[in-house]
């Protein structure tokens, strides 16, 4: 995982340079494919790393930062492209220079370079270190992250013991290959993780992000570029509530409420389009086949409002949760592989929709909203039946969450084992040896740390 993380931003930076300097379509396509691969690797590794270093009580908040960073990237790149479109007089100038497209592609090298150099300052995952029998380093990182540098802090020792016990159990199973992912107790989690990423695409968010200009034109909005830019700002701003409250209210409410509300906004949009829209009288317009006449300005405003509400709902619920949930439900030995499959599901459906939505928008127009609204209804049912609550649990407790046989809708607030273990350590009822598995690590007499 560590090597892949350092290689990926390097490749992404080079791919951005190739695209900016391309002198033909072949090199441009190579840059797109290679850069896309690198982004895919990073998007699979980052949430795993975040979930492994974060305390259980703020894990949702920490992993949600990835989604917030994505929304910032989308917003910044949109305005970079918008500004670049005016180079040499804009697109209406037949002699517009190539800087209009080279600037946005070239700027993509900047975040790749920042990530590469930033990695040298990040702590390694304590769970990854433990899996390599580097127990002393694992304990030091845990102390740095959770105990203000004190290796004998009860919280640090409790986390250390949880990791040690989970790793011992996983090693007894000897399951580290992709074949381990098809074992029944893991397979249901793999399917759940891949499904969440699938629904995050099929909910319709990419329609709003990729084709919002066409949607605004179809709604009869005059300045569609400016109107569309507002939703990118909403996407950034409304991810903040999820960062603040995902660990308080939980993952299930976010998934269920988000699906229901997005279904509502899409059904409303489709109904307004169906009731007040007409085939586009401008036959020269090859992009829009269905429009809302200008005399129905209030309807146009309603469609725009539903679009904004949809984006706000996704940003607050499914946006961050679809990255957080898959990164926290798998055992350590298969976590990276399982999350990579979930992420692959995200990008696969992203690719399918990129090709499918334009012809759908043209051929069935308002009915497309009904289709995606139905997808949200199916997602609601699926998540209600299969997605248990994971907030407040350590990564090592996910086996308890998924393997006890309790229906997902009955999972309530049960105290984490970590809290009980921490109290026992504070009382002196439990002594934790930091010698580590296999005899590798620090050997010391662990006393009882005073309560912080």
N, C-alpha and C positions, 0 to 999 in steps of 0.2 A: 504493500500500500504506500509506504513512504517513498519508494523509488518512482512509482507511477505518478505520485503527486508532484514530484519535482520535474519529471519529464514532461508532463502534460502542459504546464504553462509555458515551458520553453518552446514546445512544438506550436502551441497556439500563437505565441508571439511571432514566430517565423512565418506561420501561415498568414497572419495579418500583413506582414511585410510583402509576402509573395502576391497577395491579392492587390495591395496598393501599387505594386510595381509591375503588375501583369501587363503583357503586351498582346494578349489574345485570350480567347475564351478557354482554351485548354488549361493554361496555368491558373486562371481564375477558378476553374472548377476544382483543380487539384487543391488550391488553397482553401476552398470552401469545405471540401471533404475532410482534409487533414485537420483544419481548424475545428470543424464540427466534432471530429473524434476526440480532440483534446478537451473541448468543452464538456462532452459527454463523460469523460473520465473524471474531470473535476466535479461535475454535478453529482456523481455517484460517491466520491470519496469525502467531499466536504461535510455532508450531513452525518456521515459515520464518525468522522473525527470530532465534530461538534458534540454529538451525543455521548461520545466516550470520555470527553474531558469535563462535561458539564455536571454540576450537582443535580440530583434528581428533581429537586424542587424548582429549578429554573431551566431544566433541559429544553422544554418547549420554547422558552424565550430565546435561548441561545441558538437553537437550530432554526428558529423563525428568522433570525438575522440573515440567513442565506436568502430567503425569499425577499426580504426587504432590500438586500443588495441587488437582487435580480430586478426588482421594480425600479430602483435607481438607475440601473444600467439601461433599462428600456426607455425611461424618461430622458436621460441624457443623450442617448443615441438618437432618439426621435428628433430632438431639437438640433443636434449636430447635422442630421440629414436634412432637416427643414432649412437650416441656415445654408448648408452646402448647395441646396437646390437653386439658390439665387446667384451662384457663381456665374460670371460672364453673362449676366442678364437673365438668368433663369432658363427653364426647360424650353421656353418658346423660342429661344435663340438657336437656330439650326447649327450654329458653330460653337455651341457651348463647350468649354474645355472639359477634359477628363478629370480635372480636380474635383468636380462635383461628386464623383463616386469614389475617387481615390482617397479623399480626406476621411470619410467615414470608415473605410476599411483600414486605413493606416492607423487611425486612432485606437483601433482594437488591440494594437500591440502594447499600449500603455498599461492597461490593467493586468495583462499577462506577465509583463516584466515586474510590476509591483508585487504580484502574488509570488513569483519565483523568489525574489529577494526576501520577501516577508517570511517565507517558510523557514529561513535560517534562524528566526527569532521565536518561532512557535515551540511550545513544549511538545514532546512526543506523547502519544496516547498512553496512559498508564496500563490500559488493558493490552495494548499491542506489546509494550515492554514486558509485561508479565507472560504473554504467550511465547516470548523469546527467552524466557527464564532470566530476564534482567530485572530481578526483584528489587534490588537496591534502588535502581533508577526509578522503577515504578512507584516505590514508596516515597521517594523524594518528590516526584511529580505530584502525587496525591497530596503530600504535605503542602506543597506550594499552592495547589489549586484549592484545597479544602480545609487546610489547618494552619494558615498563616506561617507556613514553614516548619511547623512542629510535627515531627514524625510520630510522636507519642500521643497526639490528640485523639480522643475517642472516635471522632467522626472519621478521621483518616484510617485508624485501625479497623473500624467496622467496615469501611469500604474495601480496605485491603483484604480482610478476611472473606468478604463476599466474593471478590474477584478470585481469590485463591480456591475457594470451594467450588465455584462455578467452573473454573478452569480444570480442576481435578476431575470433575464429573464429565466434562467434555472430552478430556483425554482418555477416560475409560471407554467412551463411546468410539474414540478414534475416527471421528467424522469431520474431515476438513475439505474434501473434494466436492465438486459440483454434484456428485452422486448423492451426497448427504442431503441435498435439498429436496429430494423426492421421498425421503422418509416421512411417513404420515404426520408425525407431530410437527415437522418443519414445513412440509409441503403446504399445509393449510395456511401457514403464515406467509409463505412465498406467494401463494395465490392472492391472499389479502393485500400484501404490499403491492403486487403488480396491479391489482384491481383498483386500489386507491389512486395510483398514478394514471391508470387508464381513465377513470372517472374524472380526474382533474383535467384531462384533455376533452373528454366527451361532454363535459358540463357546458361547453360553448364559450369558454373564456377566450380561446384563440380567435374565434370569430370577431369578438369585440376588439382584440388587440391587432390582428393582422389586417382585417377588412373593415375596420371602423369607418374609414373614409367612404367606402362604398355604401355602408349602412346609412351614414349621414346624408349622402346624396340621395339615396332612395327615400329617406324621410323628408326630403325637400329642404334641407338645410343649405343656406347659401354659402357661408364660409365654413366648409366642412373640415378643412385642415386645422383651423383654430379651435373649432368645437371639439374635434377629436382629441386635440392635445390635452384638454381638460381631464379626460378620463385617465390619462397617464399620470397626471398629478394626483388624482383620486386614488389610483393604485398604490402610489407611494405613501400617501397620508393615511389611508385606511388599513395598511398593514401594521401600523403602530399599535392599534388596539389589540391585535392578536399577540404581538410581542409582549404586551403588558399583562394580558389576561388569559392566555392559553393555558398557563400552569394553574390558574385559579379555577377556571370553569371546566377545563378538561378538553380532551380530543373529541369524544363522542358528540357533545353538544355542538361543537364547531362543524363537524361533518354533517350532522343531521339538520341543524338549522340552516346551514349554508345550502345544502341540496334543496330544501323546501323553498327557501326564498329565491334562489336562482331559477328554479322551476316556475315560480310565480311570475317573475319579471319576464321570462321568455314567453310564457303563455300569453301574458298581457301584450307584449310587443307583437307577437304573431296575430293576435286577435285584432289589434289596431290596424296592422298592415292589411289584414284580410278584409276588414270592414270599410276602410276608407281609401285603400290604395287602388291603383289601376295599372294596367300594362303601360310601360313607358312609351309615350307617343314619339319620342325622339329615336328613330330607328338607327341613327348614326352612332348612338351610344352603345358600344359593345360590352360595357361593364354592368349596366343596370337595366334590368328587364321589368322592374316593378317599382312604382314611385307613389308617394302620397302627394296629391295636388297641393299647390301653394295656398289655395283657399282654405285648406284644413290645417292652418298653422298651429292650432291648439293640439291637434293630433300629433303633428311633428314634434312639438315640445314634449308631449307625453312619451313618445318613442325615445327621444333623447334622455329624458328623465329615467326611464326604465333601463337604458343602457348604462347610465351612471350608477344607478342603484345595483345593477348586476355586478359591475366591476367592484363597487364598494363591498358587496357581499362576499365575492370571491376573495378579495384582498384580506378581509377580516377572518375568513373561515378556511376554505379549502386551499388557498394559496400557501400559507405557512404550514398547515396541518398535513398536506400531502407530502411534504418533505420530512416533517418531524416524525410522523407515525411509522413509516417504513424503516427509518434509521434506528428505531429503538426496540423493535419487537423480536429481533433475531439473536440467537446465541453468538458469543464472540467468535467462535471458530468458523462460522459460516456467514457472519454479518456482512463483510465486505462483498462477498459473492452474491448473497441474497439481495442486498441493496442495489448492486449493479444490475441485477435482473429487473428490479422494480423501476430503476431509472431508465433502463432500456425500453421498458413498457411505455414510459412517459414519452420518450423521443420517437418511438415507433408510431404511436398514435398521433403525435404532433406532426410527423411526416405524412401520415395518411390524410389527416385533415387539411394539410397544406395543399394537397392535390384535389381533395374531394370538395372542399367548401366552395371554391369559385364556380364550378359547374352547377352545384346545388343551388347557390345563390341566384344563378341565372335561370335555371330551369324550373325550380319549384318555389322560388322566392319566399313568401311568408311562411310556407309550410316547413321550411327549414328550421324556423324558430320552434315550431311545435315538436319536431323530431328531437332537438336538443333539450327541450323542456321535458320530454318523456325520458330521455337519458338521465336527467336529474332526479326524476321520480324513481327510476330503477336504482339509482345510486343510493337514494334515501332508504329504500327497502333493504338493499344489500348491506349497507353500513349498520342499519338497525339490528340485523340478524347476526352479523359476523364480526363486528369491530368492538371488542371490549375496551373499557377505559384503561389507559396506561399512565395517567398523570400520577406523580408522586411515588412511582415505583422505580427501583434501580433497574439497570439493564439486566442484572443477574436474577431479578425476580420475574422476568417475563415468562419463564417456564411456568411459574405458579399462576400467572394471569391466564395463559392459554391452555394449560394442560389439566386444569382441575375439573373441567366438564361443566362449569357454571355458564349458562347462556349469556351472551354478550350483553343483552338488555338488563340483566340482573347484577352485573358487576357494579358494586357500590364502593364506598370509601372504606377500605380496609387498611389498617396501619401497616406501613412498610416494615419488613423485617429489620431493615437497617436501623430504624429508630430504637427498636427493642434491643438490638445488639449493642448499639451505642450506649444505652442506659446501663446495660449489664457490664460493659467495660468501665463506665464511670464508677459504678458501685464496687468494682473489683471482683464481680462474680465470674467474669470471663477474662482470661489472659490470652493475648494474641502474640504468638511468636512471629517475628518478622524475618525469620530465617528463609522463608519462602519454599516453594516446591522444588524438589531436587537438590536442596541444600545450597542454593545459590542466593546470595543477598547478604543483608546485614544481620548480624547476630547480636541481639541486645536484650537486656531485661526490660520488659515493657511494664512500666508502672501505671498507676491510675492518674490520668491527667485531670486537674481540677476543672470544674465546669466553667465554660467560657461565659 
